Amino acid sequence: MKFFSNIHSDLLRFSNNGGALRNLKIVLVSHSFHLVALYRIGVFASKLPLGGELIRVFFEYLIRIVYASDISLRSKIGPGLVIMHGHDIVIGSAVVIGENCKILNGVTLGNKDTESSVNQQPIVGDNVVIGSGAKILGSIVVGDGAKIGANSVIIKDVPSGATVVGVPGRLISIDGSAR
């Protein structure tokens, strides 16, 4: 079942394949893992035929209250997600995040234009790292293996393997080669 597979992938990424004892510790005391697990459970439960929409609203509210984060259960997040220091995360309803991504605290993935009725939100590829406080806004694509620096504001597409920093985000390297 996809639900259990995703949770297992998330746990393995949190523990760096650290073995059963490390996995148990993470399951019991890691608030960051609990946030990711709550998202996964909420997505699974919101698909139930009876009361799914109400369940979705409840889980989004719970995430908002307990973690001070606003993560839409309508977003699509691949397995292997790691959220470090799971507070102040905003992930919009149309956001797509690939596999094995790492998101640090204070990250926003959402609309660039709040006045528009059109939902334009980012697509994040696989193996992406998004630094603390980064804002990725609008209908853009962040390529596989990209790294977004802390407090960067990204409003243009980011190529695969790129490192982008600053306000607005500027490309400083691709696959380790300086630009």
N, C-alpha and C positions, 0 to 999 in steps of 0.2 A: 504494500500500500504506500502511495506517494507520501502521505503524512508522516509515517514512521521513518521512511527513508530520508526525508528532509530533516527531521529532528536529529536523526543519527548523524547525518552529514554535518549539521551545525555543531553537535557535541564533539565530533572528531576534530573539527577546526578549532573549537575553543580549547581543547585539551592538547592539541598538537600530537595526536595519537599517543598520549601519555600513559595509557594503560587503564585498567579497571579502577584503581584507587583514585587516580586523578579524575577520571570521568565521574565517579561517585561524588567527589568533592565539588566539582562544578555543578552537578545536578542539585546538590543540597544547598550550596551557599553562593553561587555566582548570580548576582542580580542581573548582570548583563545577559547571561544565558537564559535566565527566567524571562526577560523581556522578549527575546527571540522565540522562546517556547510558547509564551502567551500569544504572540502574533500567529504562530503556526496553529495552535489549538483554536484560536479565534477564526482563522480562515477555514479550518476544517468544520467547525461547528456552524459557521454562518452559511454553509452549503446544505444544511439540513432542510428538508422540504417544509417542515412545519416550524415557524418561528425563527427561521434563519436570519432574516433581516433584523429582528429584535436582538438576537444573539450578537450579530455583528456590531450593532450600536453599543451594546453592553461591554463587549471586549474592547472596543475603541475607547470608550469612556474609562474603563479600568486602566488601560495603558496610559491614558492622559493623566489620571489621578495619581497612580502609583509611581510612574516613571517620568512625569512631566514631559512626555513626548506625545506627538500627534502622528500616529502611523495608521494610515488607512488600510483596512483589511482588503480593500479592493485592489491595492497595488499587487504587483506580481514580483515575488522575490524568490530567486533560485536557492537551491540547497547550499549549505556551507557558509551561511551568513554569520559574521562575527560583528557584533556591536560592542565596542569597548566603551566603558563608562556610560551606560545606557540612559542618558538624560538629555533633554532638549533636542531630540531628534524629530524632524518633520519629514514625512514621506507622503506625498500626495497620492490621490486615488488612481491616477493614470500612470504612475511611475512603474518602470520595469527595471529590475536589478538582476543581473546574471548570477552565475554560480561563483562561490568562493570569494565573496567580496568582504571587505572590512570597512566599517564605518565607525569613526570616532565621535565623541560627544559634540553637540551643538551643530550638527549638519542639517541642512535643509535641501530637500529635493522637491521642487515644486514649480508653480507657475511663475513666469516672468512678469506678466501683466495681470494684475488682480482686478482690473476694470473690465477685462474681456470675459465674455461668457464661454469662450472656447477654452477647453481644458488642454493646455500645452505643457506637458511635463517631460522630464528627461528619461532617456533609456540609457542604462549603465550596463556595460559589458561584463564579461567574466573576469575574475581575478583583479578587480579594481580596489584601490585603497583610497579612501576619502578622509583627509585630515580634519582635525578639530575645527569647528566653526565654518567649514567650507559651505558655500551656497552654490548649488547647481540649479539654474533657473531656465525654464523655457523648454521648447520642443527641440532639444539637442541630443546628440549621441556622444557618450563617453566610451571610447573604444576599449577592447580587451587589454588588460594589463596596465592600464593607465594609473597614474598616481596624481592625486589632487592635493596640493599643499594646504596647510592649515590657514584658515581665514581667507582662502581664495574665493573669488566670485567668478563663476564660470557661466558665460552666456553664449559661447560658441562651441561648436563640435570640438572634441578632443580626440586626436588620432590614437590608435592602438599603440601601447608601449610608451606613450608620452608622459612626461612629468610637467605639470602646469601649476604655476604659482602666481599670486598677486591679485590685485584689484584694478582693472579686470584681469582675469587669468591670462597669463602669457606662457607660451611654450618655452621651456628651458632645455629640454632634452627629449630624445626619442630613443628608447632602449639603451639608455646610458650615454648616448653620444650628445655632447653639448651642441646647442643651436646658436 
